[in-house]
Amino acid sequence: MDNRDMIRMANQIASFFNGSGPEVAVKDTAEHINKFWDPHMRTALLSHLSSGGEGLDPTIIKAASLIKPPRLAAA
């Protein structure tokens, strides 16, 4: 997935929840990403966040600590 698409999708999710107030929006945004984004998408988002999160809605940046990294597959 292209970073632009990932940023666009993350920002759409944040935009949807931003009407709920800041604290609820952060929690609900992270919950949605944890539930519905596949491991590759979450890895890409977390990587982008760790390098500054350019282009991401502030709600996504605030939700970063609540977004769960994918579990590593057992070897």
N, CA, C and O of each residue as an XYZ file, in Angstrom:
300
protein
N       0.847     -1.179      0.000
C       0.000      0.000      0.000
C       0.892      1.241      0.000
O       1.895      1.306      0.711
N       0.516      2.184     -0.783
C       1.215      3.459     -0.883
C       0.983      4.267      0.402
O      -0.115      4.250      0.957
N       2.015      4.970      0.869
C       1.871      5.781      2.085
C       0.765      6.814      1.960
O       0.068      7.100      2.934
N       0.597      7.377      0.766
C      -0.462      8.379      0.582
C      -1.829      7.769      0.843
O      -2.686      8.405      1.457
N      -2.039      6.543      0.382
C      -3.320      5.873      0.620
C      -3.520      5.587      2.102
O      -4.614      5.773      2.635
N      -2.460      5.134      2.763
C      -2.535      4.831      4.189
C      -2.844      6.100      4.988
O      -3.671      6.074      5.899
N      -2.188      7.197      4.650
C      -2.430      8.470      5.335
C      -3.862      8.928      5.096
O      -4.545      9.362      6.024
N      -4.312      8.832      3.856
C      -5.677      9.244      3.514
C      -6.700      8.432      4.313
O      -7.648      8.987      4.869
N      -6.498      7.119      4.362
C      -7.441      6.254      5.082
C      -7.424      6.548      6.581
O      -8.480      6.626      7.209
N      -6.246      6.709      7.150
C      -6.139      7.014      8.579
C      -6.816      8.345      8.884
O      -7.528      8.465      9.881
N      -6.600      9.336      8.042
C      -7.212     10.641      8.259
C      -8.733     10.598      8.112
O      -9.440     11.326      8.808
N      -9.238      9.758      7.220
C     -10.690      9.611      7.086
C     -11.291      9.030      8.362
O     -12.360      9.454      8.801
N     -10.607      8.069      8.947
C     -11.083      7.471     10.194
C     -11.084      8.528     11.298
O     -12.067      8.672     12.024
N      -9.985      9.260     11.422
C      -9.901     10.308     12.438
C     -10.988     11.352     12.223
O     -11.628     11.788     13.180
N     -11.197     11.750     10.990
C     -12.219     12.748     10.676
C     -13.604     12.285     11.111
O     -14.397     13.066     11.638
N     -13.883     11.008     10.884
C     -15.175     10.443     11.286
C     -15.379     10.558     12.790
O     -16.458     10.937     13.247
N     -14.335     10.229     13.566
C     -14.467     10.212     15.016
C     -14.231     11.571     15.668
O     -14.571     11.742     16.838
N     -13.666     12.535     14.962
C     -13.357     13.831     15.562
C     -14.578     14.565     16.101
O     -14.439     15.414     16.981
N     -15.753     14.266     15.603
C     -16.967     14.896     16.099
C     -17.365     14.430     17.487
O     -18.269     15.000     18.099
N     -16.701     13.397     17.991
C     -17.043     12.822     19.294
C     -16.340     13.515     20.453
O     -16.555     13.148     21.608
N     -15.517     14.493     20.170
C     -14.706     15.128     21.194
C     -13.325     14.500     21.200
O     -13.169     13.336     20.830
N     -12.322     15.259     21.617
C     -10.938     14.826     21.461
C     -10.583     13.496     22.131
O      -9.963     12.643     21.497
N     -10.954     13.304     23.371
C     -10.560     12.075     24.072
C     -11.231     10.846     23.480
O     -10.587      9.816     23.279
N     -12.510     10.953     23.205
C     -13.245      9.828     22.627
C     -12.742      9.548     21.216
O     -12.614      8.390     20.818
N     -12.457     10.603     20.461
C     -11.970     10.427     19.089
C     -10.655      9.660     19.062
O     -10.470      8.783     18.218
N      -9.747      9.975     19.965
C      -8.458      9.279     20.018
C      -8.676      7.807     20.326
O      -8.127      6.940     19.648
N      -9.474      7.524     21.345
C      -9.739      6.141     21.750
C     -10.437      5.370     20.641
O     -10.031      4.255     20.314
N     -11.471      5.943     20.063
C     -12.238      5.246     19.031
C     -11.444      5.063     17.739
O     -11.590      4.047     17.059
N     -10.613      6.033     17.402
C      -9.773      5.913     16.216
C      -8.800      4.752     16.372
O      -8.658      3.925     15.471
N      -8.131      4.695     17.517
C      -7.189      3.600     17.766
C      -7.913      2.255     17.778
O      -7.415      1.273     17.228
N      -9.076      2.214     18.398
C      -9.845      0.962     18.456
C     -10.221      0.485     17.057
O     -10.120     -0.703     16.751
N     -10.653      1.410     16.215
C     -11.025      1.049     14.840
C      -9.819      0.489     14.078
O      -9.922     -0.540     13.411
N      -8.690      1.170     14.184
C      -7.489      0.704     13.479
C      -7.058     -0.659     14.001
O      -6.690     -1.533     13.216
N      -7.101     -0.850     15.318
C      -6.716     -2.143     15.897
C      -7.638     -3.270     15.439
O      -7.183     -4.392     15.218
N      -8.907     -2.982     15.298
C      -9.880     -4.015     14.912
C      -9.866     -4.333     13.423
O      -9.964     -5.497     13.034
N      -9.744     -3.310     12.595
C     -10.034     -3.490     11.177
C      -8.849     -3.373     10.230
O      -8.972     -3.737      9.060
N      -7.724     -2.887     10.687
C      -6.565     -2.790      9.796
C      -5.751     -4.062      9.913
O      -5.509     -4.559     11.013
N      -5.330     -4.583      8.774
C      -4.517     -5.799      8.811
C      -3.114     -5.460      9.324
O      -2.730     -4.291      9.365
N      -2.355     -6.484      9.712
C      -1.038     -6.250     10.298
C      -0.094     -5.401      9.435
O       0.660     -4.584      9.964
N      -0.132     -5.587      8.125
C       0.747     -4.803      7.250
C       0.384     -3.322      7.288
O       1.262     -2.460      7.286
N      -0.901     -3.037      7.322
C      -1.343     -1.643      7.372
C      -0.950     -0.993      8.702
O      -0.468      0.139      8.721
N      -1.157     -1.711      9.815
C      -0.765     -1.159     11.122
C       0.736     -0.959     11.207
O       1.202      0.037     11.762
N       1.503     -1.905     10.657
C       2.961     -1.766     10.656
C       3.368     -0.522      9.878
O       4.219      0.242     10.332
N       2.769     -0.313      8.716
C       3.085      0.862      7.898
C       2.717      2.145      8.637
O       3.478      3.113      8.620
N       1.560      2.156      9.280
C       1.130      3.343     10.014
C       2.071      3.618     11.184
O       2.499      4.756     11.379
N       2.393      2.598     11.955
C       3.286      2.785     13.096
C       4.674      3.236     12.647
O       5.310      4.047     13.321
N       5.140      2.724     11.532
C       6.425      3.148     10.983
C       6.372      4.623     10.595
O       7.292      5.385     10.893
N       5.305      5.011      9.938
C       5.146      6.405      9.528
C       5.053      7.311     10.762
O       5.632      8.397     10.782
N       4.332      6.868     11.776
C       4.229      7.638     13.009
C       5.596      7.790     13.680
O       5.922      8.859     14.197
N       6.388      6.726     13.670
C       7.698      6.780     14.326
C       8.673      7.706     13.605
O       9.659      8.157     14.188
N       8.392      7.984     12.338
C       9.252      8.914     11.597
C       8.641     10.314     11.525
O       9.011     11.116     10.667
N       7.705     10.600     12.428
C       7.150     11.951     12.525
C       5.685     12.083     12.174
O       5.034     13.036     12.601
N       5.152     11.150     11.406
C       3.729     11.168     11.087
C       3.283     12.285     10.159
O       2.149     12.756     10.245
N       4.169     12.707      9.278
C       3.839     13.801      8.370
C       2.539     13.530      7.616
O       2.347     12.453      7.053
N       1.648     14.528      7.615
C       0.391     14.439      6.881
C      -0.746     13.808      7.648
O      -1.880     13.800      7.169
N      -0.474     13.275      8.831
C      -1.525     12.608      9.606
C      -2.296     13.600     10.470
O      -1.734     14.552     11.012
N      -3.574     13.353     10.579
C      -4.450     14.127     11.451
C      -3.908     14.051     12.885
O      -3.432     12.993     13.297
N      -3.970     15.135     13.646
C      -3.498     15.115     15.033
C      -4.133     14.013     15.891
O      -3.506     13.524     16.830
N      -5.359     13.626     15.577
C      -6.008     12.544     16.320
C      -5.247     11.238     16.139
O      -5.088     10.478     17.095
N      -4.779     10.970     14.931
C      -4.001      9.749     14.681
C      -2.691      9.809     15.465
O      -2.274      8.817     16.062
N      -2.059     10.955     15.461
C      -0.792     11.098     16.180
C      -1.005     10.877     17.675
O      -0.194     10.216     18.324
N      -2.085     11.423     18.224
C      -2.381     11.226     19.646
C      -2.754      9.774     19.951
O      -2.531      9.294     21.063
N      -3.316      9.085     18.975
C      -3.734      7.688     19.172
C      -2.578      6.704     19.019
O      -2.752      5.509     19.261
N      -1.417      7.178     18.625
C      -0.290      6.291     18.314
C       0.014      5.303     19.435
O       0.270      4.129     19.166
N      -0.010      5.751     20.669
C       0.343      4.859     21.781
C      -0.718      3.792     22.024
O      -0.456      2.803     22.709
N      -1.908      3.983     21.471
C      -2.995      3.018     21.645
C      -3.106      2.032     20.485
O      -3.853      1.057     20.564
N      -2.371      2.286     19.423
C      -2.402      1.394     18.260
C      -1.444      0.239     18.525
O      -0.255      0.440     18.773
N      -1.983     -0.966     18.469
C      -1.209     -2.152     18.824
C      -0.359     -2.618     17.647
O      -0.857     -2.786     16.534
N       0.939     -2.825     17.909
C       1.753     -3.417     16.848
C       1.296     -4.852     16.592
O       0.881     -5.544     17.522
N       1.366     -5.296     15.363
C       0.959     -6.682     15.072
C       1.825     -7.665     15.832
O       3.008     -7.417     16.068
N       1.234     -8.770     16.209
C       1.989     -9.838     16.860
C       2.859    -10.507     15.831
O       2.463    -10.699     14.681
N       4.051    -10.861     16.262
C       4.956    -11.569     15.367
C       4.531    -13.027     15.303
O       4.185    -13.634     16.316
N       4.561    -13.566     14.120
C       4.203    -14.976     13.934
C       5.268    -15.844     14.598
O       6.454    -15.518     14.591
N       4.821    -16.942     15.164
C       5.766    -17.879     15.789
C       6.618    -18.526     14.710
O       6.124    -18.909     13.650
N       7.881    -18.639     14.996
C       8.811    -19.216     14.012
C       8.815    -20.715     14.077
O       9.538    -21.364     13.322
